[in-house]
Amino acid sequence: MESDTVVQTGGADSEVMAAVEDGPQEEFILADINTDEAYLTVPLAEAASLPAWR
C-alpha cells in the first residue's frame, strides 16, 4: 500500500498556527493559514506534548 504523498508548496511564505478547540471533545488543530484546506485535527488526548515532539 502506498502512503500519502505530501508536496511542499510555498516554503518561506508558509505560516503555521496551532490551537485547541473546546467542545464536547477538545481537539488540537494545526493549520497552514496561507493555504486553503491545509489543516489537521486530532483529539487533544491523543496529541503529542511539546516535550514528546523534541
All heavy atoms as a GROMACS GRO file, in nm:
protein
  400
    1MET      N    1   0.083  -0.116   0.000
    1MET     CA    2   0.000   0.000   0.000
    1MET      C    3   0.089   0.124   0.000
    1MET      O    4   0.184   0.133   0.076
    1MET     CB    5  -0.090  -0.003   0.123
    1MET     CG    6  -0.179   0.117   0.132
    1MET     SD    7  -0.321   0.098   0.241
    1MET     CE    8  -0.250   0.118   0.400
    2GLU      N    9   0.058   0.218  -0.084
    2GLU     CA   10   0.137   0.340  -0.096
    2GLU      C   11   0.087   0.444   0.005
    2GLU      O   12  -0.033   0.463   0.022
    2GLU     CB   13   0.124   0.395  -0.238
    2GLU     CG   14   0.214   0.513  -0.265
    2GLU     CD   15   0.207   0.556  -0.410
    2GLU    OE1   16   0.192   0.469  -0.497
    2GLU    OE2   17   0.213   0.676  -0.434
    3SER      N   18   0.180   0.512   0.072
    3SER     CA   19   0.141   0.615   0.168
    3SER      C   20   0.106   0.744   0.095
    3SER      O   21   0.139   0.763  -0.022
    3SER     CB   22   0.253   0.641   0.267
    3SER     OG   23   0.366   0.692   0.199
    4ASP      N   24   0.036   0.833   0.166
    4ASP     CA   25   0.002   0.963   0.109
    4ASP      C   26   0.128   1.041   0.082
    4ASP      O   27   0.222   1.039   0.161
    4ASP     CB   28  -0.086   1.043   0.204
    4ASP     CG   29  -0.224   0.981   0.220
    4ASP    OD1   30  -0.266   0.906   0.130
    4ASP    OD2   31  -0.288   1.007   0.322
    5THR      N   32   0.132   1.113  -0.028
    5THR     CA   33   0.246   1.193  -0.064
    5THR      C   34   0.216   1.338  -0.032
    5THR      O   35   0.110   1.389  -0.064
    5THR     CB   36   0.277   1.179  -0.214
    5THR    OG1   37   0.300   1.042  -0.243
    5THR    CG2   38   0.399   1.260  -0.252
    6VAL      N   39   0.310   1.406   0.030
    6VAL     CA   40   0.295   1.546   0.064
    6VAL      C   41   0.390   1.625  -0.024
    6VAL      O   42   0.509   1.595  -0.030
    6VAL     CB   43   0.327   1.571   0.212
    6VAL    CG1   44   0.319   1.720   0.243
    6VAL    CG2   45   0.234   1.492   0.300
    7VAL      N   46   0.338   1.725  -0.092
    7VAL     CA   47   0.420   1.810  -0.177
    7VAL      C   48   0.434   1.944  -0.109
    7VAL      O   49   0.335   2.008  -0.074
    7VAL     CB   50   0.355   1.828  -0.316
    7VAL    CG1   51   0.438   1.921  -0.402
    7VAL    CG2   52   0.337   1.693  -0.383
    8GLN      N   53   0.558   1.988  -0.087
    8GLN     CA   54   0.582   2.116  -0.023
    8GLN      C   55   0.553   2.227  -0.123
    8GLN      O   56   0.601   2.223  -0.236
    8GLN     CB   57   0.725   2.127   0.027
    8GLN     CG   58   0.752   2.255   0.100
    8GLN     CD   59   0.893   2.259   0.156
    8GLN    OE1   60   0.968   2.165   0.142
    8GLN    NE2   61   0.926   2.367   0.221
    9THR      N   62   0.475   2.324  -0.080
    9THR     CA   63   0.447   2.440  -0.165
    9THR      C   64   0.480   2.566  -0.088
    9THR      O   65   0.465   2.572   0.033
    9THR     CB   66   0.299   2.445  -0.206
    9THR    OG1   67   0.219   2.454  -0.089
    9THR    CG2   68   0.258   2.323  -0.286
   10GLY      N   69   0.525   2.665  -0.157
   10GLY     CA   70   0.547   2.795  -0.094
   10GLY      C   71   0.675   2.804  -0.014
   10GLY      O   72   0.758   2.888  -0.040
   11GLY      N   73   0.691   2.720   0.083
   11GLY     CA   74   0.812   2.719   0.166
   11GLY      C   75   0.819   2.837   0.260
   11GLY      O   76   0.753   2.838   0.363
   12ALA      N   77   0.896   2.938   0.226
   12ALA     CA   78   0.921   3.051   0.316
   12ALA      C   79   0.796   3.132   0.347
   12ALA      O   80   0.789   3.198   0.451
   12ALA     CB   81   1.029   3.141   0.256
   13ASP      N   82   0.696   3.128   0.261
   13ASP     CA   83   0.574   3.207   0.283
   13ASP      C   84   0.471   3.134   0.368
   13ASP      O   85   0.368   3.191   0.399
   13ASP     CB   86   0.511   3.245   0.148
   13ASP     CG   87   0.600   3.340   0.069
   13ASP    OD1   88   0.679   3.413   0.132
   13ASP    OD2   89   0.588   3.342  -0.054
   14SER      N   90   0.497   3.011   0.405
   14SER     CA   91   0.401   2.935   0.485
   14SER      C   92   0.400   2.987   0.628
   14SER      O   93   0.503   3.026   0.682
   14SER     CB   94   0.436   2.786   0.486
   14SER     OG   95   0.418   2.732   0.359
   15GLU      N   96   0.283   2.990   0.687
   15GLU     CA   97   0.267   3.032   0.826
   15GLU      C   98   0.177   2.930   0.894
   15GLU      O   99   0.063   2.911   0.854
   15GLU     CB  100   0.207   3.172   0.833
   15GLU     CG  101   0.216   3.232   0.969
   15GLU     CD  102   0.180   3.380   0.968
   15GLU    OE1  103   0.171   3.440   0.861
   15GLU    OE2  104   0.161   3.434   1.077
   16VAL      N  105   0.230   2.863   0.994
   16VAL     CA  106   0.158   2.755   1.061
   16VAL      C  107   0.117   2.802   1.201
   16VAL      O  108   0.196   2.865   1.271
   16VAL     CB  109   0.246   2.629   1.070
   16VAL    CG1  110   0.175   2.518   1.145
   16VAL    CG2  111   0.284   2.582   0.931
   17MET      N  112  -0.006   2.769   1.237
   17MET     CA  113  -0.057   2.803   1.369
   17MET      C  114  -0.122   2.680   1.431
   17MET      O  115  -0.170   2.592   1.359
   17MET     CB  116  -0.160   2.916   1.360
   17MET     CG  117  -0.102   3.046   1.309
   17MET     SD  118  -0.223   3.178   1.305
   17MET     CE  119  -0.241   3.211   1.479
   18ALA      N  120  -0.126   2.676   1.563
   18ALA     CA  121  -0.190   2.567   1.636
   18ALA      C  122  -0.290   2.626   1.734
   18ALA      O  123  -0.272   2.737   1.784
   18ALA     CB  124  -0.087   2.484   1.709
   19ALA      N  125  -0.396   2.548   1.762
   19ALA     CA  126  -0.498   2.592   1.857
   19ALA      C  127  -0.565   2.470   1.918
   19ALA      O  128  -0.558   2.360   1.864
   19ALA     CB  129  -0.602   2.678   1.786
   20VAL      N  130  -0.631   2.492   2.030
   20VAL     CA  131  -0.713   2.389   2.093
   20VAL      C  132  -0.857   2.438   2.088
   20VAL      O  133  -0.887   2.548   2.134
   20VAL     CB  134  -0.669   2.362   2.239
   20VAL    CG1  135  -0.764   2.266   2.306
   20VAL    CG2  136  -0.527   2.310   2.242
   21GLU      N  137  -0.943   2.357   2.030
   21GLU     CA  138  -1.084   2.392   2.018
   21GLU      C  139  -1.162   2.322   2.129
   21GLU      O  140  -1.156   2.200   2.143
   21GLU     CB  141  -1.138   2.349   1.882
   21GLU     CG  142  -1.281   2.389   1.860
   21GLU     CD  143  -1.327   2.357   1.720
   21GLU    OE1  144  -1.270   2.414   1.625
   21GLU    OE2  145  -1.418   2.275   1.707
   22ASP      N  146  -1.234   2.403   2.208
   22ASP     CA  147  -1.318   2.348   2.314
   22ASP      C  148  -1.449   2.298   2.254
   22ASP      O  149  -1.494   2.346   2.151
   22ASP     CB  150  -1.350   2.454   2.419
   22ASP     CG  151  -1.228   2.493   2.500
   22ASP    OD1  152  -1.140   2.408   2.518
   22ASP    OD2  153  -1.222   2.608   2.546
   23GLY      N  154  -1.508   2.202   2.317
   23GLY     CA  155  -1.637   2.148   2.274
   23GLY      C  156  -1.662   2.018   2.345
   23GLY      O  157  -1.595   1.986   2.444
   24PRO      N  158  -1.755   1.940   2.294
   24PRO     CA  159  -1.781   1.809   2.356
   24PRO      C  160  -1.654   1.724   2.364
   24PRO      O  161  -1.634   1.650   2.458
   24PRO     CB  162  -1.885   1.745   2.265
   24PRO     CG  163  -1.946   1.858   2.189
   24PRO     CD  164  -1.841   1.965   2.181
   25GLN      N  165  -1.571   1.737   2.262
   25GLN     CA  166  -1.440   1.670   2.262
   25GLN      C  167  -1.337   1.775   2.222
   25GLN      O  168  -1.343   1.829   2.112
   25GLN     CB  169  -1.438   1.554   2.161
   25GLN     CG  170  -1.305   1.486   2.154
   25GLN     CD  171  -1.304   1.369   2.056
   25GLN    OE1  172  -1.407   1.329   2.005
   25GLN    NE2  173  -1.188   1.315   2.031
   26GLU      N  174  -1.242   1.806   2.311
   26GLU     CA  175  -1.139   1.905   2.278
   26GLU      C  176  -1.051   1.850   2.166
   26GLU      O  177  -1.015   1.733   2.166
   26GLU     CB  178  -1.054   1.936   2.400
   26GLU     CG  179  -1.127   2.010   2.509
   26GLU     CD  180  -1.037   2.045   2.624
   26GLU    OE1  181  -0.957   1.960   2.668
   26GLU    OE2  182  -1.047   2.159   2.671
   27GLU      N  183  -1.018   1.938   2.068
   27GLU     CA  184  -0.935   1.898   1.956
   27GLU      C  185  -0.816   1.991   1.941
   27GLU      O  186  -0.827   2.111   1.962
   27GLU     CB  187  -1.015   1.901   1.825
   27GLU     CG  188  -1.119   1.794   1.815
   27GLU     CD  189  -1.185   1.793   1.678
   27GLU    OE1  190  -1.221   1.900   1.629
   27GLU    OE2  191  -1.198   1.684   1.623
   28PHE      N  192  -0.702   1.934   1.904
   28PHE     CA  193  -0.582   2.009   1.869
   28PHE      C  194  -0.588   2.032   1.718
   28PHE      O  195  -0.611   1.939   1.641
   28PHE     CB  196  -0.457   1.930   1.906
   28PHE     CG  197  -0.329   1.996   1.865
   28PHE    CD1  198  -0.280   2.104   1.936
   28PHE    CD2  199  -0.258   1.951   1.755
   28PHE    CE1  200  -0.162   2.166   1.899
   28PHE    CE2  201  -0.140   2.012   1.717
   28PHE     CZ  202  -0.092   2.120   1.789
   29ILE      N  203  -0.569   2.157   1.675
   29ILE     CA  204  -0.575   2.191   1.533
   29ILE      C  205  -0.442   2.251   1.492
   29ILE      O  206  -0.389   2.340   1.558
   29ILE     CB  207  -0.687   2.294   1.506
   29ILE    CG1  208  -0.821   2.239   1.554
   29ILE    CG2  209  -0.692   2.331   1.359
   29ILE    CD1  210  -0.930   2.342   1.563
   30LEU      N  211  -0.386   2.203   1.382
   30LEU     CA  212  -0.263   2.254   1.325
   30LEU      C  213  -0.295   2.294   1.182
   30LEU      O  214  -0.349   2.213   1.105
   30LEU     CB  215  -0.154   2.146   1.327
   30LEU     CG  216  -0.015   2.186   1.280
   30LEU    CD1  217   0.044   2.291   1.374
   30LEU    CD2  218   0.074   2.064   1.273
   31ALA      N  219  -0.266   2.421   1.146
   31ALA     CA  220  -0.308   2.470   1.015
   31ALA      C  221  -0.203   2.560   0.951
   31ALA      O  222  -0.136   2.638   1.020
   31ALA     CB  223  -0.438   2.547   1.027
   32ASP      N  224  -0.191   2.550   0.819
   32ASP     CA  225  -0.113   2.645   0.739
   32ASP      C  226  -0.213   2.751   0.696
   32ASP      O  227  -0.301   2.725   0.614
   32ASP     CB  228  -0.052   2.575   0.617
   32ASP     CG  229   0.028   2.670   0.529
   32ASP    OD1  230   0.013   2.794   0.542
   32ASP    OD2  231   0.105   2.621   0.445
   33ILE      N  232  -0.204   2.870   0.754
   33ILE     CA  233  -0.306   2.972   0.730
   33ILE      C  234  -0.296   3.039   0.593
   33ILE      O  235  -0.384   3.114   0.554
   33ILE     CB  236  -0.308   3.078   0.841
   33ILE    CG1  237  -0.176   3.155   0.846
   33ILE    CG2  238  -0.339   3.014   0.975
   33ILE    CD1  239  -0.179   3.275   0.938
   34ASN      N  240  -0.191   3.009   0.518
   34ASN     CA  241  -0.177   3.066   0.384
   34ASN      C  242  -0.230   2.975   0.275
   34ASN      O  243  -0.226   3.010   0.157
   34ASN     CB  244  -0.030   3.099   0.356
   34ASN     CG  245   0.021   3.210   0.443
   34ASN    OD1  246  -0.051   3.303   0.475
   34ASN    ND2  247   0.145   3.201   0.486
   35THR      N  248  -0.277   2.856   0.312
   35THR     CA  249  -0.325   2.759   0.214
   35THR      C  250  -0.463   2.710   0.253
   35THR      O  251  -0.483   2.666   0.365
   35THR     CB  252  -0.229   2.638   0.208
   35THR    OG1  253  -0.096   2.686   0.182
   35THR    CG2  254  -0.269   2.542   0.098
   36ASP      N  255  -0.559   2.721   0.161
   36ASP     CA  256  -0.694   2.673   0.188
   36ASP      C  257  -0.694   2.523   0.215
   36ASP      O  258  -0.625   2.448   0.147
   36ASP     CB  259  -0.787   2.702   0.069
   36ASP     CG  260  -0.816   2.850   0.053
   36ASP    OD1  261  -0.799   2.925   0.151
   36ASP    OD2  262  -0.857   2.891  -0.058
   37GLU      N  263  -0.773   2.482   0.313
   37GLU     CA  264  -0.793   2.341   0.347
   37GLU      C  265  -0.665   2.268   0.388
   37GLU      O  266  -0.657   2.147   0.378
   37GLU     CB  267  -0.860   2.267   0.231
   37GLU     CG  268  -0.994   2.324   0.189
   37GLU     CD  269  -1.100   2.317   0.299
   37GLU    OE1  270  -1.106   2.217   0.371
   37GLU    OE2  271  -1.176   2.415   0.310
   38ALA      N  272  -0.564   2.342   0.434
   38ALA     CA  273  -0.438   2.280   0.479
   38ALA      C  274  -0.436   2.279   0.632
   38ALA      O  275  -0.379   2.367   0.695
   38ALA     CB  276  -0.318   2.354   0.423
   39TYR      N  277  -0.504   2.182   0.690
   39TYR     CA  278  -0.508   2.170   0.834
   39TYR      C  279  -0.530   2.025   0.873
   39TYR      O  280  -0.568   1.942   0.791
   39TYR     CB  281  -0.620   2.256   0.892
   39TYR     CG  282  -0.759   2.209   0.857
   39TYR    CD1  283  -0.828   2.124   0.942
   39TYR    CD2  284  -0.819   2.246   0.738
   39TYR    CE1  285  -0.955   2.078   0.908
   39TYR    CE2  286  -0.944   2.202   0.704
   39TYR     CZ  287  -1.013   2.118   0.790
   39TYR     OH  288  -1.137   2.073   0.756
   40LEU      N  289  -0.504   1.996   1.001
   40LEU     CA  290  -0.537   1.864   1.054
   40LEU      C  291  -0.588   1.883   1.196
   40LEU      O  292  -0.554   1.980   1.263
   40LEU     CB  293  -0.418   1.768   1.050
   40LEU     CG  294  -0.295   1.802   1.131
   40LEU    CD1  295  -0.307   1.745   1.272
   40LEU    CD2  296  -0.174   1.745   1.064
   41THR      N  297  -0.672   1.791   1.237
   41THR     CA  298  -0.724   1.792   1.373
   41THR      C  299  -0.701   1.655   1.435
   41THR      O  300  -0.700   1.555   1.364
   41THR     CB  301  -0.874   1.827   1.379
   41THR    OG1  302  -0.948   1.726   1.311
   41THR    CG2  303  -0.902   1.962   1.317
   42VAL      N  304  -0.683   1.655   1.566
   42VAL     CA  305  -0.666   1.530   1.639
   42VAL      C  306  -0.726   1.553   1.778
   42VAL      O  307  -0.716   1.664   1.831
   42VAL     CB  308  -0.516   1.490   1.646
   42VAL    CG1  309  -0.435   1.589   1.724
   42VAL    CG2  310  -0.499   1.352   1.701
   43PRO      N  311  -0.790   1.453   1.835
   43PRO     CA  312  -0.840   1.470   1.972
   43PRO      C  313  -0.725   1.513   2.064
   43PRO      O  314  -0.614   1.460   2.055
   43PRO     CB  315  -0.893   1.332   2.010
   43PRO     CG  316  -0.927   1.268   1.878
   43PRO     CD  317  -0.824   1.321   1.781
   44LEU      N  318  -0.751   1.610   2.150
   44LEU     CA  319  -0.646   1.664   2.236
   44LEU      C  320  -0.579   1.555   2.319
   44LEU      O  321  -0.457   1.557   2.339
   44LEU     CB  322  -0.702   1.773   2.327
   44LEU     CG  323  -0.601   1.849   2.411
   44LEU    CD1  324  -0.495   1.915   2.325
   44LEU    CD2  325  -0.671   1.952   2.498
   45ALA      N  326  -0.655   1.458   2.364
   45ALA     CA  327  -0.598   1.349   2.445
   45ALA      C  328  -0.496   1.266   2.368
   45ALA      O  329  -0.408   1.203   2.428
   45ALA     CB  330  -0.710   1.259   2.496
   46GLU      N  331  -0.503   1.267   2.235
   46GLU     CA  332  -0.410   1.190   2.151
   46GLU      C  333  -0.296   1.274   2.094
   46GLU      O  334  -0.206   1.219   2.031
   46GLU     CB  335  -0.487   1.124   2.036
   46GLU     CG  336  -0.590   1.024   2.084
   46GLU     CD  337  -0.671   0.966   1.970
   46GLU    OE1  338  -0.624   0.969   1.854
   46GLU    OE2  339  -0.782   0.919   1.996
   47ALA      N  340  -0.300   1.405   2.114
   47ALA     CA  341  -0.196   1.494   2.061
   47ALA      C  342  -0.068   1.478   2.142
   47ALA      O  343  -0.072   1.460   2.263
   47ALA     CB  344  -0.242   1.639   2.064
   48ALA      N  345   0.046   1.486   2.075
   48ALA     CA  346   0.175   1.476   2.144
   48ALA      C  347   0.202   1.604   2.221
   48ALA      O  348   0.169   1.714   2.176
   48ALA     CB  349   0.286   1.453   2.042
   49SER      N  350   0.262   1.592   2.337
   49SER     CA  351   0.300   1.710   2.415
   49SER      C  352   0.427   1.770   2.354
   49SER      O  353   0.499   1.704   2.278
   49SER     CB  354   0.325   1.671   2.560
   49SER     OG  355   0.436   1.584   2.566
   50LEU      N  356   0.457   1.894   2.388
   50LEU     CA  357   0.578   1.958   2.334
   50LEU      C  358   0.704   1.879   2.367
   50LEU      O  359   0.787   1.860   2.278
   50LEU     CB  360   0.588   2.102   2.383
   50LEU     CG  361   0.489   2.199   2.321
   50LEU    CD1  362   0.505   2.338   2.383
   50LEU    CD2  363   0.507   2.207   2.171
   51PRO      N  364   0.726   1.833   2.490
   51PRO     CA  365   0.848   1.754   2.517
   51PRO      C  366   0.855   1.627   2.430
   51PRO      O  367   0.963   1.586   2.389
   51PRO     CB  368   0.836   1.718   2.665
   51PRO     CG  369   0.754   1.830   2.723
   51PRO     CD  370   0.654   1.862   2.614
   52ALA      N  371   0.740   1.567   2.397
   52ALA     CA  372   0.742   1.447   2.313
   52ALA      C  373   0.781   1.480   2.169
   52ALA      O  374   0.831   1.394   2.097
   52ALA     CB  375   0.604   1.381   2.317
   53TRP      N  376   0.758   1.603   2.123
   53TRP     CA  377   0.792   1.642   1.986
   53TRP      C  378   0.940   1.671   1.970
   53TRP      O  379   0.991   1.674   1.860
   53TRP     CB  380   0.713   1.766   1.945
   53TRP     CG  381   0.572   1.740   1.911
   53TRP    CD1  382   0.491   1.638   1.957
   53TRP    CD2  383   0.489   1.818   1.826
   53TRP    NE1  384   0.365   1.650   1.905
   53TRP    CE2  385   0.360   1.759   1.824
   53TRP    CE3  386   0.510   1.932   1.752
   53TRP    CZ2  387   0.256   1.810   1.750
   53TRP    CZ3  388   0.404   1.983   1.678
   53TRP    CH2  389   0.279   1.923   1.677
   54ARG      N  390   1.009   1.696   2.079
   54ARG     CA  391   1.151   1.734   2.071
   54ARG      C  392   1.239   1.618   2.041
   54ARG      O  393   1.219   1.508   2.059
   54ARG     CB  394   1.195   1.801   2.201
   54ARG     CG  395   1.129   1.933   2.217
   54ARG     CD  396   1.177   2.002   2.342
   54ARG     NE  397   1.103   2.128   2.350
   54ARG     CZ  398   1.090   2.197   2.459
   54ARG    NH1  399   1.146   2.156   2.569
   54ARG    NH2  400   1.023   2.308   2.459
   0.00000   0.00000   0.00000
